[in-house]
Amino acid sequence: MELNTLLTAERKRIEAALDAALLSTSETSDGAWGMTAFQAALRHAVKGGGKRIRPILTLLCARTCGASPQQEADALKAAVAIELLHNYTLAHDDLPCMDNDTERRGAPSVWVKFGEGDAVLAGDFLQALAFSQLAECHQAARLLPVFAKAARQVIGGQVADITAAQKPAGSWSPTLLDYVFRNKTAALIETACGLGAIAAEAAPECCQALMDYGQAVGLAFQYVDDLLDARQAEQGNELNAIAVLGGNLEAVRKAAEACTHRAKQALVCIPGDTSPLSAFADALLARLV
C-alpha cells in the first residue's frame, strides 16, 4: 500500500479511537460543576489537529511485528495512550509559566481558550487517561513501565529546556542539546515504536531495534523542526540546534540526514516488512525539500 494511503487509513482509526477515549470521560460528569467546559477543553487539546506521528508509528510497528487481531487492538489502545500523553505535554508546554505560546496548530492554545486552570487540569487528566488506556491491554505489565519512563523523560527534557532558556545562547552545548532532544522529543517517538512491538509480543531484540529506530526518527524530526523554524530560532531564546551549531544550517541538515540513516539501519534486523517504517523516516526528512 502506498505510504500516504496507509497513513490516511491509520489516522482515521486513531481519530475514531481518540473520540471513543474522550467520550468515555463524559461518564465522570452530569454536566454540573464546570465539567461541561472542561470536557470541551479536553477535546480542544486532543482534537485540534496534529499529524498523529506517534500513534501511527505504534500501529506500524505492531503490524511489522506480525500482530494478531487481538494484539492490534492492544496496539491501538497503546497508540491512543501515547497521543494523549503527547497532547498533555503540549497543553502544559504552552502555558505562560513555560513556553507562553498563545497558538497551537493554528488555533488558540488550551490556556488561552479555557483559562490556565483548566489547561493545567486538562493536561493532568489526559496523562491519567493515557495510563488508563494502557492498563486495559493484555500486555499492560510490560507496557506500563516503558510508558512511565517516557513520561518522566519528557518532563526532564522540558526542565532542561526551560533552564537553558534562562541562560545566554553562548552557554548552550551540544551535550545539552542532545539531552533535550532525546528526552523532550525523541523519548515519546521511541516509546511509541516500543509500545507497538510490545503489544505484538515481539522478541526482545525486535523491540529494542524498533525503539532504536524511533529514537533516531525522533532526533531527526527535531533537527528538521529547527530548520523549518530557522527564522524564529534566530529571534527567540529557546534552545535550538541552529544556535548550538553556530548558525550552520548545513550541519543541522546533515545531522537530520544522519539520524534518518541510523533509523533505517536499525530496521535491518527486523524480520517483518519494514518498508512502511523506512518510507515514514524518509517522509519526515523530506519536509526539508
Secondary structure by P-SEA (a helix, b strand, c coil): ccaaaaaaaaaaaaaaaaaaaaaaaccccccccaaaaaaaaaaaaccccccaaaaaaaaaaaaaacccaaaaaaaaaaaaaaaaaaaaaaaaaacccccccccccccccccccccaaaaaaaaaaaaaaaaaaaaaccaaaaaaaaaaaaaaaaaaaaaaaaaaaacccccccaaaaaaaaacccaaaaaaaaaaaaaaacccaaaaaaaaaaaaaaaaaaaaaaaaaaaaaaaacccccccccccccaaaaaaaaaaaaaaaaaaaccccccaaaaaaaaaaaaaccc
